[in-house]
Structures are given as structure tokens and as C-alpha cells.
């Protein structure tokens, strides 16, 4: 009996075709596996053949050796997956030797491979009609993922978490095929929160009578963030029966749909009506300026004159002429900056509202907003010196998402008004799909949402964010319910029609580029990310947070929903270092980036040139108070080297470069084209090619 096993912890029996697999374990490790055949005798079933399996060979043993092993076993277990007939046969055989056995649930894959792997309700994963262990479930998941393409570690970890949570491999496979199982797609929920803030009654504001009367027709009380702003000095103190003083500068950070825009409007309109100067309401995009201009004209056109200034043109998309003497100027950052760079007289400015002030952190645009703020402050200060009775401007900065609000408020010299209330809860969902499958999934989500009605009587509508104009049209064409593309390539009238149709609930969805619709006011209940890119750049946590904040409005919806459709291993440009599935979990778990304006050499040269054009010898003072760190001496040296300035005056070349917001590289590319007598179209093509290469 030298070949006999001296100690056996577990003898495991599992049906294998017409025979049985017998596995011997000691100390949790498999000693050997074997095949057992039973034969029918007058005393009942008994061991007939017994063979130990070694790699690919089988070594015959005496059937009595199996009986000896069974008698030495501390426990005998029979797989639950064994058929009823086989279990009865095994039990009858063991009863003949007065041996007890217990039927246990085991992993089907492990049992077939000759491993004893018991599973419980808490540890088993369903695979079809059977149960398997978590290790085998992970291996099956890996095989499924390999079939669908490469997945990054973050995506695999997420899917493994879901697998262990729902304990059903088929549900995970269906998820990878585009099924929208809400228990699996749901990543988390951002709860609705309310702060205990005393709301300011509108009838106690004591504003200019015309503004006061208009507000009392619309509201009984201000919203919480508006009340905070008022209580913290938005309106100046009244001197006896005389006019109010100038209110405090404020940085207002509050989620989308909490009412922060009205804060800037109230400050500006009050200052206009009190004769303290006009209001500039500045936004980063032409589409936003057009929408805001129309809103102002509709809501306040009986109180004040409203005009718009976008880009270098005197005529905007809707055909209205820019009137620099108007009470309210709605404009883009670049539109007002162009006016300053070209020496336009903007009159007395009483209020400057900078909407989407987090643009300060954007590469390529942040430095221009930083410079604009400095130049506008200089303009106001210089006018204050020349104009008796003019007290300068009040500044109100607005943002839904800022990673470093205290630091930013300090840099802007503004009082921080921070309000973290979220009016409705937002569910965040993640599912995996390739680019061809995404329109089908979007269609199902849009239909499902539009078929629902909130407790407030509104149907669910969707904003779909994607990364190109072409994709906007492609997706909108594939949606069964009426939908519309919306991007900067559409003319003003078409965009306004889409906005009206969405507001009137005539369409189920708008499909828009991330760059445009991040700030456009669509009252949507659902946001879908077809892409996590903005052009050829991945979204930042700040951009993502602001965009998902568009889902769910307190006056319309009970909750918001956000769906990220993620394509594993996908990139949209060879410059992208991460793939879409990596970016997805970075956005979901990441911390908000701080708003910091960074300068490379071209940006430093551009802003210093603009400051020279506006302020001459005071350009260094303008540079010094900007948020970003500008190496002024180096920039001045480069401007002299390039021939853009002569002393502290722009040369004719420098003035053209400044007025057209050109980088030095662009300026020299244009000059080179002119000298080589290239056709203007070719010069433009060269500039576009240069941008792509950069």
C-alpha cells in the first residue's frame, strides 16, 4: 500500500460523462485526480475501475485503493451539478461501505478540471444554469473582453466589480453588447443637497423702482445663492436717502441651474439705472452671446438699451448693429478685447460680469481672458481719473465649477460666494460600446427618456455631446424621435429655431459639440456623452462636471441622468495619450482641476503686446496684476526683436498682429506668404496646416 495516500482531507466526486471524476485534496491542495467507473453487483454499485490521471496519461489502480482513500477521507463531497441519477448511484455505493457524503454546490469549471471549489450564495457567480467560482468568472470575463477588444485596467476593474456585485456573467456579457441594464450601468448618484439659508424676500431689496417692480412681478424670494450674494454686499450701502454705493466684487461659484446668472444681471442693471455706468456681460462663445443678448432684450428691453459685440465685426449674426453707447453690452471676451486693442471708447462701465470665468484655465484662451480682465480694469481706472463722478466698475465673476475657488477669488480680488446646493439628484451611468453601436444605444436612451413625464408635467429631453459637427448630423439622423443637430456651423436663425423647439418640447434631443453647448441653456433631463473629447482633446474634470450639470432642472425634472458611452482603447487623435475608457474613470473619480492661467512664450508675447497697445508704458503694471506669471522683460525683448513695438508703442506690424489676435508664428507665416506672393487661400491653408501640426 506504499502508493496509498496516508491522509486525505477531502474526496470530491463529480460526474464526468458516464463515469466519475474523483479528486483527492490535502491541506487545501490537490494531491491527484482520478477517474472512477462503477459496476453493478448483487450488493449494489461498487468501484469497477480506478485510474489516476497524470498529465496526459492514466495509471490504473486497484478499485480497493479507492475504497481505502474514501475511508481515510476526512470528508466526502459530491458536486451539486451531478445529475440526480448519478448522485443516487454514488450515494448507494458509499452507503455500502457505511461512508457519509454531502452534496455541495461547486464551480462547474473547476469540477470539470478536477479541482474542488465549493461556492456559496455569496461567492458564486451564475453562468447560464450553473454556478462558478469568482476566479473562473474572472477568466470568463477576460475571454469576453478579449473578444470585444482591448480594455484598460480601469475598465476591467469596473467590470469585475460589477461581476462580483450582480453575480451573473451573462448580465455582464449583455452589458458589453450594449444592453442598458440600469443596475450595471449606474456608476453612482450625486444626491440633491440643500443648504439652510435664509432667503431674501424680493420686496425687501430696495432697488431702483423700475427694477424692483419688475422683480416683484417675477419672484417672491431670491434663490439661495442669490440671497448669499445680496447678504454679502452685492449691492452697496445706501447713504441716507441718497443712491447706493458701489457693491463688492464677487466670485460666484454654484452649480448649473441654481440662479447665479441673475446675480450679475441684478448688479449690472442696478448700477445702470443708478447712473453708475453701463454693464458688460461677457461670455466665451458667440452662441452664448447671441442667446444672452436675446434674453436681455426680452426681459429688460423696456428698462435699458441692449447691444451685442462679438469678434471684430460691427454686425452680429442676427443683424443687430453694435451700439457702444448702449446701457448693456453683451459680448464675447474677444469682441470686447478687440474694442480695447483698437482704442474704442466704451464709455463709463459700471459693471463687468465675466460668465464662465473658469475659461481662465483653458490652453489657448485662458491667457486672453486674463489679459482682457487686466486691460478692462486699466480702462476703468484711467477713465475714473479723467471723469469726475465716475467711481469705476464692479466685477462679478460666475462659474459652476472651480477647483480652487478661494485662491481664484484672492487672485481676482473678489469676495467668494460659494454655494454647493444641487437642486435635483443626478445618476451617472457608464456603458461600453464601439462607435458604430453608440447611435443605436443613444436612440434607445433618448426614446426611453422622452416617453417619460416628470411630476412637474415635462417630458424628458436629452443633450447628446459629441466631438465633431459631422457626428452631430450623423447621430441626429439616426434617432427615431425628432431631434436636431446644434453647432457653431449652423447660422444664427437655425440655432434659435432649435433652441425654441427644444424649449417647447417639440424635439426629443439636441446633438451638439462639447465646445458649443457646454454653456447653452437647454433644460434637459438627460445628458449623453457620445464622446469624451472636445475636438482632439480629452475633456477635463471641470468641463465634464459642468456639462453633466446640464442634466436635471428643478422647475422641470425630478432627477437628472448622465450616460457615458465609452469605447475601449479609443482615441480621436494620435496626440492623445490616454484611451476613452481610461479617461472615463479619471473623469468620474478625478478631482476638479484648479483654475490657473499658464503662459508659454507666444501667449506672454501676445498679452504683453496687447497691454502695450492699450496702456503704453504701463504695460508692465498690467502684466504684474494678471493671474498668470508673465516674464515681462523677456516678452518685451521678443517684441523688440520681432519688430512689433518701437519703445512702448506698437509698430504698424505690431498693431495688426495685436488687433487680429495673431501669435508671432502666425504673423510670420502670413508675412512669408505675402513675400512669396502666395494666393490668400494658400496662406489660410498654410495657417490651418500649421495649427494641425502644433
Secondary structure as UniProt FT lines:
FT   TURN            2..3
FT   STRAND          8..16
FT   TURN            17..18
FT   STRAND          19..26
FT   TURN            27..28
FT   STRAND          29..41
FT   TURN            42..43
FT   STRAND          44..54
FT   TURN            55..56
FT   STRAND          57..61
FT   HELIX           63..72
FT   STRAND          73..79
FT   TURN            80..81
FT   HELIX           84..95
FT   TURN            96..98
FT   STRAND          102..104
FT   HELIX           108..112
FT   TURN            113..114
FT   TURN            121..123
FT   STRAND          125..127
FT   TURN            128..129
FT   STRAND          130..132
FT   HELIX           134..148
FT   HELIX           153..166
FT   HELIX           169..176
FT   TURN            177..178
FT   HELIX           182..185
FT   STRAND          186..190
FT   HELIX           202..204
FT   HELIX           209..218
FT   HELIX           224..231
FT   TURN            232..233
FT   TURN            240..241
FT   STRAND          250..254
FT   TURN            256..257
FT   HELIX           260..273
FT   TURN            274..275
FT   STRAND          278..283
FT   HELIX           286..300
FT   TURN            301..303
FT   STRAND          306..309
FT   TURN            311..312
FT   TURN            317..318
FT   TURN            324..325
FT   STRAND          328..332
FT   HELIX           333..341
FT   TURN            342..343
FT   STRAND          349..354
FT   TURN            355..356
FT   HELIX           357..361
FT   TURN            363..365
FT   HELIX           366..386
FT   TURN            388..389
FT   STRAND          394..399
FT   TURN            403..404
FT   HELIX           405..412
FT   STRAND          415..419
FT   STRAND          425..432
FT   HELIX           435..450
FT   TURN            455..456
FT   STRAND          462..466
FT   HELIX           469..478
FT   STRAND          483..486
FT   TURN            488..489
FT   HELIX           492..503
FT   TURN            504..505
FT   STRAND          509..513
FT   HELIX           514..517
FT   STRAND          526..529
FT   STRAND          533..534
FT   TURN            535..536
FT   STRAND          537..538
FT   HELIX           541..548
FT   TURN            549..550
FT   TURN            554..556
FT   STRAND          559..566
FT   TURN            568..569
FT   TURN            574..575
FT   HELIX           580..589
FT   HELIX           601..615
FT   HELIX           616..618
FT   HELIX           619..624
FT   HELIX           632..642
FT   STRAND          645..646
FT   TURN            647..648
FT   STRAND          649..650
FT   HELIX           652..659
FT   TURN            660..661
FT   HELIX           664..675
FT   TURN            676..677
FT   HELIX           680..693
//
